Amino acid sequence: MKKLLFISYFAPYDRVDHAGGKVHNFYIKKLQKEKEYDLTLLTMCYQRECERLDLEEYGIKHRLVVLDKSPVQKYVRMFFSGFSYFNPFDKYGKVLLNYERYRIKKMIARYAAEGERPELIILQWTQILLLMPFVKKLYPDAKIVAIEEDVLFLNFYRRIGLAKNLWQKYIATYQYYNLRKRELAALHGAQQIVVNNFKDAALLVENGIDGKDIFTSSVYFENYGFVKRTGAGCCEEGGTYRDILFYGAMHRDENHISAMWFIEHVLPLLPERFRLVVVGARPRKELLSLAGDRVRVMGFVEDITGYFASCFCLAASLRLGAGIKVKVLEAMSAGVPVLTNDIGIEGIGCRNGREYWHCQRAEEYADRILWMEGHTCEAAKIAENGRKYIEENFDLEKKYGELVRVWDKM
């Protein structure tokens, strides 16, 4: 039985609420269930997540770095990580902070010091990939797989366009080139690279990565094909609004900035019968301050099904981000009409006007929403096309089988 070491930046558990975590959880649980490897996981989580962890229930050998176990530890972490977080020229582009990096490296070194010699090492998330030189020094003979949830330097490139002045643009440009250099160097050290979509694969090839080393997998997403659309357009029973849904983890920059953009630029162009319903954990104070009749901020919800069933449409008006957007896949699988842009649709391969509507400018979002209101049958047909497309083109179970066969030969 091949000895496998899995090192990740975020701990997996069944109720994890972010897209990369769902992929990670899927891989770990499948690998353990099929018993093809002697698996050990080294990972990290916050104290608030500990009650959700289920690794022991699944019999997965693991070691954890638990952050913020006490107020004292929290302030120690903030103090030492602050040196990297507030340094615009940080070596790791502020994506791998000092305290977290120290704790993760210490955990890996301790595992190695105990004489553990894995034949295959899987590194998941760019933050962990940046430790490639450290891992290779400890395990020069091991085969290494790098799982890229997103090509992170693409996200940093897009930040340049959001800079508000020359200084911010200079810093954003420096951080982009710095991270791009280090991310690509780390990927060159892997024997296999796993990406979640063909566009990320093409981007890496464009940047000098050998295409033979890249495996294009699929993302994990909840399939909501069972949802029955009500057509009411309102998420509250007896309501009079047409609800435009925005969905995602709202503490993340890409979601917060995008929802704020929609509120500022699109909502004023629409009649008052339309409102934005924002669903997602940990919304920021700036967004909460705008909550009212036309902006509903729901926070974390246990089950998104009711919102998918009754909303008028999903607007994924993303200003930042990279890789496939799970929110788009999930909404399309439920038969929700989806309006999104270049960032929201990248890697999915849908056709504008066939399975979704492509909108870049605020006026395009507003015009399409009003058009949909007057063309309900056509809108429903596009949404149904989107549902069928997701069903036919995204199958992580199949990709996983192909991936494991590759690992068996490494």
C-alpha positions in Angstrom: 0.0 0.0 0.0 1.5 3.3 -1.1 2.2 5.8 1.7 0.5 9.2 0.9 1.0 12.5 2.7 -1.7 15.1 2.1 -0.8 18.7 3.2 -3.5 21.3 2.9 -4.1 24.9 4.0 -7.7 24.4 5.1 -9.1 21.5 7.1 -11.8 19.4 5.3 -15.2 18.6 6.8 -18.6 17.7 5.4 -20.1 21.1 6.2 -17.3 23.2 4.8 -18.7 26.3 3.1 -16.0 27.2 0.5 -15.5 25.7 -2.9 -11.9 24.6 -2.5 -12.7 23.0 0.8 -15.5 21.0 -0.8 -13.1 19.6 -3.4 -10.5 18.9 -0.7 -13.1 17.1 1.5 -14.2 15.0 -1.5 -10.7 13.8 -2.3 -9.8 13.0 1.3 -12.9 11.1 2.1 -12.8 9.1 -1.2 -9.1 8.2 -0.7 -9.8 7.0 2.8 -12.9 5.1 1.9 -11.3 3.2 -1.0 -8.3 2.2 1.2 -5.8 2.3 -1.7 -3.3 4.4 0.2 -1.9 4.7 3.7 -3.1 8.2 4.1 -2.0 10.9 6.6 -3.3 14.5 6.5 -1.5 17.6 7.8 -3.7 20.6 7.8 -4.8 23.8 9.6 -8.0 25.2 11.0 -9.4 27.8 13.4 -10.7 27.0 16.9 -14.2 27.9 15.8 -14.1 25.1 13.2 -13.1 22.3 15.6 -16.6 21.3 16.4 -17.3 20.7 12.7 -14.3 18.5 12.1 -15.1 14.9 11.3 -11.8 13.4 10.3 -11.8 10.9 13.3 -15.3 9.8 12.3 -13.9 8.8 8.9 -10.8 7.2 10.4 -8.4 9.6 8.7 -5.0 9.9 10.3 -4.3 13.6 10.7 -2.3 16.3 12.5 -3.7 19.8 13.0 -2.5 23.3 13.5 -5.4 24.9 15.4 -5.2 28.7 15.3 -6.7 31.0 17.9 -7.1 28.4 20.7 -7.1 31.3 23.2 -7.2 35.1 23.1 -3.5 35.2 23.9 -2.6 32.9 20.9 -4.9 35.0 18.7 -2.9 38.1 19.5 0.4 36.3 19.1 -0.7 35.2 15.7 -1.9 38.7 14.7 1.4 40.2 15.9 3.7 37.9 14.0 1.6 37.7 10.9 1.2 41.4 10.9 4.8 41.8 9.8 4.0 40.0 6.5 0.3 41.2 6.2 1.2 44.9 6.3 4.4 44.6 4.3 3.5 45.3 0.6 6.8 43.7 -0.5 6.3 40.5 1.5 8.2 37.5 0.0 5.1 35.4 -0.2 2.7 38.1 -1.5 0.8 38.2 1.8 -0.9 34.9 1.0 1.2 32.8 3.4 1.6 34.9 6.6 4.5 34.5 9.0 2.8 32.8 11.9 0.8 30.3 9.8 3.9 29.5 7.7 6.0 28.8 10.9 3.3 26.5 12.4 2.8 24.6 9.2 6.5 24.1 8.6 7.0 23.0 12.2 4.2 20.4 11.8 5.8 19.0 8.6 9.3 18.9 10.0 8.0 17.0 13.1 6.3 14.5 10.9 9.6 13.9 9.0 11.6 13.8 12.2 9.6 10.8 13.3 10.9 8.8 10.3 7.8 9.0 8.2 8.7 8.5 4.5 5.7 9.1 2.1 6.1 7.9 -1.5 3.5 10.4 -2.7 2.9 13.9 -1.4 -0.1 16.0 -2.4 0.0 19.8 -1.7 -3.3 21.6 -1.9 -3.8 25.4 -2.3 -1.2 27.9 -3.5 -0.3 28.8 0.1 1.0 25.3 0.6 2.6 25.1 -2.8 4.8 28.0 -1.8 6.5 25.7 0.7 7.6 23.4 -2.2 11.4 24.0 -1.6 11.0 23.1 2.1 9.0 20.0 1.3 11.4 18.8 -1.4 14.4 19.3 0.9 12.7 17.0 3.5 11.5 14.4 1.0 13.8 14.5 -2.1 12.7 11.1 -3.3 8.9 11.6 -3.0 6.6 12.2 -6.0 4.7 15.5 -5.5 1.3 16.5 -6.8 0.2 20.1 -6.7 -3.5 20.8 -6.6 -4.3 24.4 -7.7 -7.8 25.4 -6.7 -7.2 28.6 -8.5 -4.2 29.9 -10.3 -3.7 32.6 -7.7 -1.5 35.0 -9.6 -4.4 35.5 -12.1 -6.4 36.9 -9.2 -3.5 39.2 -8.3 -3.3 40.4 -11.9 -7.0 41.5 -11.7 -6.3 43.4 -8.6 -4.1 45.8 -10.6 -7.2 47.0 -12.5 -9.0 47.8 -9.2 -6.2 50.1 -8.0 -7.4 53.6 -7.1 -4.1 55.5 -7.5 -0.6 55.1 -8.9 0.9 53.9 -5.6 -1.8 51.1 -5.2 -1.2 50.2 -8.8 2.6 49.9 -8.3 2.1 47.7 -5.2 -0.5 45.5 -6.9 1.8 45.1 -10.0 4.8 44.2 -7.8 2.7 41.7 -5.8 1.4 40.1 -9.0 4.9 39.6 -10.5 6.3 38.4 -7.2 3.6 35.8 -6.6 3.6 34.7 -10.3 7.3 34.0 -10.1 7.0 32.0 -6.9 3.8 30.1 -7.8 5.3 29.0 -11.2 8.6 28.0 -9.6 6.7 25.9 -7.1 4.7 24.2 -9.8 7.8 23.4 -11.8 8.9 21.3 -8.7 5.8 19.0 -8.9 5.6 15.8 -11.0 1.9 16.5 -11.5 -0.3 19.6 -11.4 -4.1 19.3 -10.9 -6.4 22.2 -12.0 -10.1 22.4 -12.0 -10.8 23.7 -15.6 -9.3 23.8 -19.0 -8.8 27.6 -18.9 -6.4 27.3 -15.9 -4.5 24.5 -17.7 -4.1 26.8 -20.8 -2.9 29.7 -18.6 -0.2 27.6 -17.0 1.0 26.3 -20.4 1.1 29.9 -21.6 3.4 30.6 -18.6 5.9 27.8 -19.3 4.4 24.8 -17.5 4.6 21.5 -19.5 1.1 20.5 -20.5 2.0 16.8 -20.1 2.3 17.4 -16.3 -1.2 19.0 -16.0 -4.4 17.0 -15.2 -7.6 18.9 -15.7 -10.1 17.7 -13.2 -13.5 19.1 -12.1 -14.7 21.1 -9.1 -17.0 19.7 -6.4 -20.4 21.3 -6.3 -23.8 20.5 -4.8 -26.1 19.5 -7.7 -29.4 21.2 -7.2 -31.1 19.5 -10.2 -33.9 18.4 -7.9 -35.0 22.0 -7.3 -38.5 22.9 -8.6 -38.6 26.5 -9.7 -41.7 28.4 -8.5 -41.4 31.3 -10.9 -42.5 33.7 -8.2 -39.3 35.6 -8.3 -39.4 36.4 -4.6 -37.6 34.6 -1.8 -40.3 35.5 0.9 -43.8 34.1 0.8 -46.3 36.7 -0.1 -43.7 39.2 -1.1 -44.0 41.8 -3.8 -40.3 42.0 -4.9 -38.5 40.3 -7.7 -35.4 39.0 -6.0 -32.0 39.0 -7.6 -29.8 36.5 -5.8 -26.1 37.1 -5.0 -24.5 34.0 -3.3 -21.1 33.4 -1.8 -18.9 33.6 1.3 -19.3 37.3 1.9 -16.1 37.8 4.0 -14.0 37.2 0.9 -12.9 40.2 -1.1 -14.2 38.9 -4.5 -17.7 38.5 -3.2 -17.9 41.6 -1.0 -16.5 43.9 -3.7 -18.8 42.4 -6.3 -22.0 42.7 -4.3 -21.1 46.3 -3.4 -20.6 47.0 -7.1 -24.0 45.6 -8.0 -25.7 47.6 -5.3 -24.0 50.8 -6.3 -24.1 50.5 -10.1 -26.9 48.2 -11.1 -29.7 48.4 -8.5 -30.3 52.2 -9.2 -31.0 51.4 -12.8 -33.8 49.0 -11.9 -37.4 49.7 -10.8 -38.1 49.4 -7.1 -39.8 46.1 -7.5 -36.4 44.5 -7.9 -34.1 44.0 -4.9 -30.8 42.2 -4.2 -30.8 39.3 -1.8 -27.3 38.5 -0.5 -26.7 35.0 0.9 -23.4 34.0 2.4 -21.5 33.7 5.7 -19.8 36.6 7.5 -21.0 39.7 5.6 -18.9 42.8 6.3 -20.2 45.8 8.2 -20.1 48.0 5.0 -22.6 45.6 3.4 -24.7 45.2 6.5 -25.1 49.0 6.7 -26.8 49.0 3.3 -29.5 46.4 4.3 -33.0 47.6 3.8 -36.0 47.3 1.6 -34.0 46.8 -1.6 -31.0 45.1 -0.1 -31.5 42.0 2.0 -28.4 40.6 3.7 -29.3 37.1 4.9 -25.9 35.9 6.2 -25.2 32.2 6.4 -28.2 29.9 5.5 -28.2 26.2 6.2 -30.0 25.4 2.9 -29.8 27.5 -0.2 -32.6 25.4 -1.9 -35.5 27.8 -1.2 -33.6 30.8 -2.6 -32.8 28.9 -5.8 -36.4 27.8 -6.1 -37.9 31.2 -5.8 -35.4 33.9 -6.9 -35.8 35.8 -10.2 -32.2 35.2 -11.3 -28.6 34.9 -10.0 -26.3 37.9 -10.7 -22.7 36.8 -10.4 -21.2 40.3 -11.1 -17.7 39.4 -10.1 -14.9 42.0 -10.1 -12.2 39.7 -8.7 -11.4 36.0 -8.6 -10.0 33.1 -10.6 -11.0 29.6 -11.6 -14.4 28.1 -11.8 -17.1 29.7 -9.7 -19.1 27.1 -7.8 -21.9 29.5 -7.2 -22.5 29.6 -11.0 -22.5 25.8 -11.4 -24.9 25.4 -8.5 -27.3 28.0 -9.6 -27.3 26.6 -13.2 -27.8 23.1 -11.9 -31.0 24.3 -10.2 -32.4 25.9 -13.3 -31.8 29.5 -12.1 -31.3 32.0 -14.9 -27.7 33.2 -14.5 -26.2 36.6 -15.5 -22.5 36.8 -15.2 -19.3 38.2 -16.8 -15.9 37.0 -18.0 -14.7 36.2 -14.5 -17.9 34.4 -13.5 -18.1 32.1 -16.6 -14.4 31.4 -17.1 -13.6 27.7 -17.3 -17.2 26.6 -17.6 -17.6 26.8 -21.3 -21.2 27.9 -21.6 -22.5 29.9 -24.5 -23.9 33.4 -24.1 -27.6 33.5 -25.0 -27.8 29.7 -25.0 -27.1 28.6 -21.4 -26.6 31.9 -19.6 -26.4 35.7 -20.3 -23.1 37.5 -20.5 -23.1 41.0 -18.9 -20.1 43.2 -18.2 -21.4 46.7 -17.7 -24.1 47.8 -15.2 -26.4 48.7 -18.1 -26.1 45.2 -19.5 -27.2 43.6 -16.3 -30.1 46.0 -15.9 -31.3 45.7 -19.5 -31.1 41.9 -19.4 -33.1 41.7 -16.1 -35.8 43.9 -17.5 -35.9 41.8 -20.8 -36.3 38.6 -18.8 -39.3 40.1 -17.0 -41.0 40.5 -20.3 -39.8 37.2 -21.9 -40.4 34.6 -19.1 -40.7 31.6 -21.5 -37.4 32.5 -23.3 -35.7 33.0 -19.9 -36.9 29.7 -18.6 -35.6 27.9 -21.7 -32.1 29.4 -21.3 -32.1 28.4 -17.6 -33.1 24.8 -18.6 -30.3 24.7 -21.2 -27.9 25.7 -18.4 -29.2 23.0 -16.1 -28.7 20.3 -18.8 -25.2 21.6 -19.7 -24.0 21.3 -16.1 -25.5 17.8 -15.8 -23.7 16.7 -18.9 -20.3 18.3 -18.5 -19.3 18.3 -14.8 -18.6 14.9 -13.2 -16.0 14.9 -10.4 -16.5 11.2 -9.7 -15.4 10.3 -13.2 -12.4 12.7 -13.0 -11.4 11.3 -9.6 -11.2 7.8 -11.0 -8.9 9.0 -13.8 -6.8 10.9 -11.4 -6.2 8.0 -9.0 -5.1 5.8 -11.9 -2.4 8.4 -12.6 -1.3 8.5 -9.0 -1.1 4.7 -8.9 1.5 4.9 -11.7 3.6 7.6 -10.1 
